[in-house]
Amino acid sequence: MIAPAAIGTEMRPAVNLQPVAAPGVEPLLAIEGLRVRIGTGTRPVIDGLDLEIRRGEVVALVGESGSGKSLTALSVLRLLPPSAAITGGSVHFGGDDVGAMRPAALNALRGGRIGMIFQQPLAMLDPTCRVGDQVAESLRIHRGLSREAALERVVALFREVGIPAPETRLRCYAHELSGGMAQRVMIAAALSADPDLLIADEPTTALDVTVQAQILRLLDEQRRKRDMAVLLITHDLAVVAALSERVAVMYAGRLVEEGPTREVLNAPRHPYTKALIRCSLLQRDETGALISIPGGGASARDIASGCRFQPRCSVAATSEHAHACCSAEPSLQCCSGQHKARCWNVNAAPAMPVVEHRA
Amino acid sequence: MWLFVTRRLAVLLLTLLVVSVFAFLIPYLSDGDPAVLVLRSRVADFQVDQAAVEALRHQLGLDRSLLAQYLGWLNAALHGDFGYSYTSRAPVIDQIGRALLVSITLAMSALGIAIVIAVPLGTAAATRPGGPIDTAATFITQTLVAIPEYWMAPMGILVFALYLGWLPSAGWDGMSSLVLPALVLALRPLAYFTRVTRAAMIDVLQAPYITAARSRGLGMTQTVLRHGVRNGAIPVVTLFALWLAGLLGGSVVVEVIFAIPGMGRLIYEAVINKDVPVLQASFVAIVALSVLINTLADILYAVLNPMVRMAHAHA
């Protein structure tokens, strides 16, 4: 079961068991310096994002609403809404430059080599089209199957993702399904062409708690079976701890911390990550109130100068780098091995003992 | 679904019953004694003979109670007997039948032209709002809405019949005589259909399921055809039904200008001649058809939109 309690067990100081990528091995997905603008905003909402995913690796992208997680995912498939546009950086998938792809190659990439599932599964299904036909669409495009052959394959896929009575569910419309069932349909569609990467954009946020666990278990099971890489977008650290091998924390359009999941969750270096963990553990302060991060989630557009997290940071004001915090943005610096954080106090601040009272 | 259809048919019958009462009362709504009106229409002499009026009143059953008269009229009407036209002396039902066929042909041709142009045009405009197609479509539709039929029809005759000589200027004689009136009649619905299609498609194309379809590898054109048009068509179906019902008796201007023997002209002439039986029957026929068309549209709506079907099944 994946419940917040899972974090406690994951958090005991542990040896990093992550396989270290052999240097020189090409990553499956490489995002470099990605910049995305919305409308005519002066500052990009995603501002120089770097992220790599290796074959078969599960990477979690974490951050609060508005931090640019979903836009990052849509940028990979070049499916940004018309109001948003990629203004810089590059996305390479399997060595191919996604930005330079022609429409036919892009369509082969979408749903073929990269599958995607979304936050609101019911809204993601066409209300006037039977769900079987929508899943079959993918097989017809990427596998060139006839409608009949595709539907036959869909039955098998439905069975695989745990949809009961698949033959009858084929003929259902979206409004006849529950949220969990609709997400299983979306997963079946995303997996239908055996993609190398699955992008899961908050796949369980809209579902109720018991269904969340089932869907997460299904995702974990399928990605192991298929040796598929997963980009898991979420704000739920319990999900991160349970599923991902590596985690990247986003704040206001930039990565602020990145590293092996255990290391980041056990010994977070960035004050924002520390605060996120503290919030998700439902810790209480001296007055008994639940701990929260002061201030509102900042979008990359509102930042003046200095560190983007500085206005809400509990460390900045008192640290020896207080001046730097306000005047210049720190770079993503290495703190140990593959663990990086974007903070002036990265080496000054000791790792926060987040779980001592829970152990 | 069947419950839904049955219920709609019940509403249809109820509406017809109410309409029949109003139709029956038409002669009483106008000033003057119906018997006098009938006599006046038969003899040009304004000084009608009182004895003749009484005789006719009895002959027509006008001396019976209103309810008895209504039931008698309704019974006859149900058997397809709406009496004889005051002016042509021919059975009204035959006249209505012929005129309706003409009007339906004309209206369907006009709306067919309108929809065939409007749906692709509105969809194309919606895929790139503010783009060249959208700008052109907006300009054209605004112009079309503003031009009245009584200007468009003579201009059409002037250009295509008199100047170019491609089409007949008036009458009702085969395909060639249908083209010009149908085109003139198509212009305004064309404008409305285009705008509604555009608005509906802009909404639909922003829907999450469109992004999801694209994420499965569907190209833009395929996505619009497979997931856009059907969802976008739903409001257009409703509008189509309203226009069809409206044009059946409402294309008066075009029918009169082009001398087309349809419902519009029939009603126009019946009003001028105070031809009460024709008016009564036209009224009933047009309302009946309007309700029937709207019922069919609602059924089509349910076919297009499974969610509506579900709501009715549970209602």
Interface residues (C-beta under 8 A of the other chain):
Chain A: L74 L77 L79 P81 P103 N107 A108 L109 R110 G111 G112 G115 M116 F118 Q120 A123 M124 L125 D126 P127 T128 C129 Q134 E137 S138 I141 H142 Y173 A174 H175 E176 M186 A189 A190 A193
Chain B: Q206 A207 P208 Y209 T211 A212 A213 R214 S215 R216 G217 L218 G219 R226 H227 R230 N231 L304 N305 P306 M307 M310
